[in-house]
């Protein structure tokens, strides 16, 4: 064993007796939740005695997904600014104040030695309270454009883990560490044969398979474009693994009913199987989606969400497009171009191989472990 490894293990061993207790705050979407779970798993992999508690927002998907992963979670009465109904924002100050009382109670009971924020409504009150008590705080910012809460919290954070270069415009440069984005270990280390994955979904190995994911909450424009092109895609000999999200799921399931070339569900729990089965992936360009597709090395067509802050999803996608590692279809052109683009790509083995090779070169597979070690040895 190397000297540094021995020192790290002895540090970790000595901390066992101090009772490491870590709160991980955030959620709202899979792009926040799954990296958080990956970090938690990495922490437990290094120090099995570490205690971990998640804090999320009541009613959000973390309240379901975190317990499924085997961790405890407590919910806060908090929500974000509602742009569609301004009158609903009248309760925001009261919810924020209530959430701080809830956070104080959680801290009194759990006594955290460190706090990690991954983004989402619960991140701000939890990290803000931790910083007021001089408890080490760590932020993971997955996007190339930082959120306002993270920018405010970053000033007093112990460290800020980021996915890309150039984040000095948001955070103090001496606190930034480029780690990449954590990927679920089930995906990062998956070794599934495509033939077996196709059997899992009841699909045929002789047909090209298209995986359609609009993020954990779905993507209406992508779903509607697929819905309108369903016959065209079938005639082209393609089969689909289609994650619709909850919105309008019954409409999409109805058109897919009885078609042997389509597997459809609101949510895919075994994403590693879906990635293994796919020849091409159609996806939004959120930071975590891009990261996972680099890790699994799949030819991808990105349809960036046009209303993301500072249009950062387009920036995420273009970073790959410029390296000839992915294709892009603008959300405004999705109805006219998506089906034709995927059909043309499915027929072009040369381009498929080029995209596969180039996207695989961008993979980062150990971000969860890097972050875990920094948290354990800096608190």
N, C-alpha and C positions, 0 to 999 in steps of 0.2 A: 504493500500500500504506500502511496506517495506521502510525503511529509504534510502537504496541504490537506490531503484527504484525512490523515490521522488527526490533524489539528481540528478540522471541521467536525469529525466524529466526537472528539473529546469535548468540544464546545457544546455540541448537541446533547451529549450525555450529561454535562454539568447543568444544562438548562432543564433537563427532565425534573430535577429536584425543585426547581423554582416554579414548576407548574405553568408551562406555556399555555395560554388561553387566547385564542385569536377569534375576533369577530370579522366576518366577511359581509359587507353591506352592499346591496344593489340588486338589480334585476330588471324586470319589465319585459325583456326580450331574451331569446336564446343567445343573442350576441353578447349579453352580459352574464347570463346565468351559467352557460356551459364553460366559459373560461374560468368563472369563479369556482365551479365544481372541480375543474382540472387543477387549479391551484390548491384547493383543499386536499385533493387526493395526493398531490405531490408533497404537501406538508406532512401528511400522515405517513407517506412512504419514507420520508427522511426521519421523522420523529413520531413514532406510533403513540407516544404518550401525550402528544399535543391535543388539547381540547379545542374544538371548533364549533362556533355558533354562527349561523347565518341570520341576517336581519334583512327583511324585505318589506314590500308594500302590500297591505291587505288587498286581496282581490286580483293580484297579479300572478303571472304564471310561475314565479319562483316559489310560491306557497305550495305548489303541487310538485314541481320538478326537483326541488332540493330534497324533500323527504324521500322521493323515489330514489335519489342517489345515496340515501342512508345518513343524511345529516339533519340535525334539528334546525328549525327556523322559527323566528318570532316576527310577527307582522306589525307594521306601523300604520297608523291612520294618516296617510299622506297621499297626495296626488300632485300631478304637474299642472302647469298653466293650460287652461282649456281655451284654445283659439277659436273654436267653432261656437261656443256659447259663453260669452263674457260674464253673464250673470252668475254662472256656476262658480266663478273665481272668487265670489264674495266670501266663500268659506275657506279659502286657501290660508290666510293668516292664522285662523283658528286651528286648522289641521296641522300647520307647521308648529305652532306652540304646543299642541297636544302631543305631537310626535317627539318633541324634546323631553317632555315629561316621561313618555314611554321609554325613550332612550336612556334617561337617567336611571329609571327602574331596572332596565336590562343590565346596565353597567354595575349597579349596586349588587345585583345577584350573581353576575358572571365574572366580574373583576378581570376584564381583558388586559393582557399585557401588550397587545398590538391590535391594530385595526386595519383592514384592507378594504378599499372602496373600488368597485368595478364599474360604476355608472348605474344610473337609475334613480328613482325618487328617494329611496332610503339612504343613499350615499351621503347626501349633504348633512342631515341632522346627526347621523352617527359619527362621521369624521369630525364635524365641527365640535361636537361634545368631547370627543377623544382629545382633540387638540387643546381644548380649554383645560383639560386635566393633564396635559403634557404626556399623554400616552402616544407612543410611536405610531404614526399613520403612514400608510402606503397607498398609492393610487395606481391603478392600471388603466391607461387610456388607450383603447384599441384603435381609435380612428385617427386620421391624419389631421382632423380639425377638432380641437378639444372643446368639450362642453363648458358652459359658463361656470357651473358648480365646481367642476374639477379645476378650472383655472384659479378660482378663489381659494379652494382647498390646497392647491399645489404650493402656495406661498409658504405654508407652515408644515408641509408634508416632510416626512423623513426621506422618502424617495418616491420618484414618479417613474413608473415603468411604461415605456412607449413602444409602439410597433414600428415607427418609421423615423427617419432623420428629419431635421428641421423643426423640431418641436420647441426650440428655444423661444419662439415667439409667443408661446403659451405658458411655459414654466421656467423657473430659475435653472440655468444650464447646469449648475453644480448638483442639482437634485435628479437630473434625468439619467436614466439608464435604458438603452435600447435593448429590448429583450425579444421583440416579436410578440405575437399573440398566442396564449396557451390554447392548445387543442386537446379535446377529450382523448384520453389514452386509448379508448376503444377504437378511435379513428386513427390516431397517430401510429399505433403499433399493429393495426389490423392486418391480417395476412389471409384474406378470404379469396378463394378462387371465384372468378366471374361466373363460371358454370354453376357453382353452389349457390351464389347469391341470386342468380336468375331463378333457380329452382325455389328459393325462399319466397320469391314474389310470384311464382307460378308463370313465369315468362319463358320464351323460347330462346335457345342459345344461337340460333342461326339468324336472328334479327338484330339490327342495331337498336340499342336501348337508350332512351332519352329520360334523364332525371330532371323533373321540374320542381324547383323549390323557390318559394317567394319569401323565405325567412320563416321563422317559427310562427308568425302571425298571418302568413299568406301575403299574396300580392295580387290585387284585383286586376291590374292591367295585363299582367302575364297570364293569369288564369283565364281572362276573357279572350285573349288572343289564342290561347290553346283551345278553348271552347269553340271559337269560331272556325278553327282550322282542323278540327278533330278528324273529319273525313279525309282531308288532304294529307294529313300525317299518316293515316292508316293506309291510304292508297300508295304512299311512298314506301310502304313496308316497314315502318317504324313502330316500336312499342314503347309505352310510356310508364314511368313510375312518377305519379303526380301527387305531390303534397299540396293540398289546396289552402290550408289554414281554415279557420272556422267560418269566416264570412262567405255566404252563398255556397257552402259546401254541398248542400243537398241538390242544388242546381247542377253542379259539376258531376256529382255522383250519378245523377239521373241520365245524363248524356253518355256516361261511361258504362252504364249498366248493359251487360250482355256482350260487351266487346272484349274479346280474349286478349287483345293487345294492350290493355290498360289495367294497371294496378293503381288504385286511387284511395287516398285517406286524408283526413284533416291534418294528421301529424304522423311523422315517421319516427318511431322510437328507436329502431335499429338503423341509424344513419350509416353505420359502417357497411351494412349489407347493401344499402341503396347506392353508396359510392362505388362499391365493388361491382355491382351489376351494371352500372352506367358506362356507356361509350361517350356520351356527351351530357353536359349539365347546363341547364338554363337556370340562372339565378340572379337575384339582386346582388349588389356589390357592396354590401356592408362589410366592415373590416373582418369579422369572423368568418363570413362566407368565403371571402377571398382567401383568407389564411387556410381554411380547411381544404379548399380546392387546390391550393399549392401543395399541401401535404399529401393529398391523395393523387395528385398529378393527373387531373382529368381535363380534357379539352372542354372549354367553357365558353358560353355566350352570356355575357352580363347585360342586364337591363337595369341600369342604376335608378334608384328611387329619386325622382326629380326634386322632391321637397326636403331632402336631407339638408342639414345646416351647411351653408356655404357650398352646396352641391358636392359634398365630399365623396359621395358614392361614385360620381363620375370620375373624380380624381383617383379614387381607389382602382377603378376599372382601367383607366387610361394608363396607369403605371404598368399594367400587364400588357395592354394592347401595344404600347410602344416597344415592348420587348418581344413582340410576336408570340406572346404567351396566352392570349385570349382574344375573343371577338366581342364587339359591343354593338348593341342595338338600342337606340335612344327610346325612352319610354313613350315619347310622342309619336314614334314610328313603329311601335310594337305590333299593331294590327296589320300593317302593310308588309313588314319585313321579317318578323320573327320566324314564321313557318318556313318561308323560302330560304332563310339563312340556315336554319337547322337541317333542312332537307339537303341543301347544297353541301354543307359540311359533312353530313353523314356519307355522302358519295365520294368525298375527297380524302382518300386514305393518306395521301402525302401531307396534306394540311393537318389532319388529325394527329399524325406522328410528330409534326413540328410543334404543334401546340402542347402536346403531351410532354415532349422533351423540355421545352422552354419553361412551362409552368412548374415542372418538377424541380428545376434549378433554383426556384425561389422559396422552397420549403424551409420552414424553421420548425423543428420537432421537439425542442427541449425548453421552450419558454416557461412552461409551468414549473419545471424543476429549478431553473435559474431564479425565478421570482420567489419560490418557496425558500430557497437557501438564503436569499437576501433578507427576507422577512425574519427567518429564524435566527440569523446571526447579527441582526441589527435591532434587537429589542431586548 
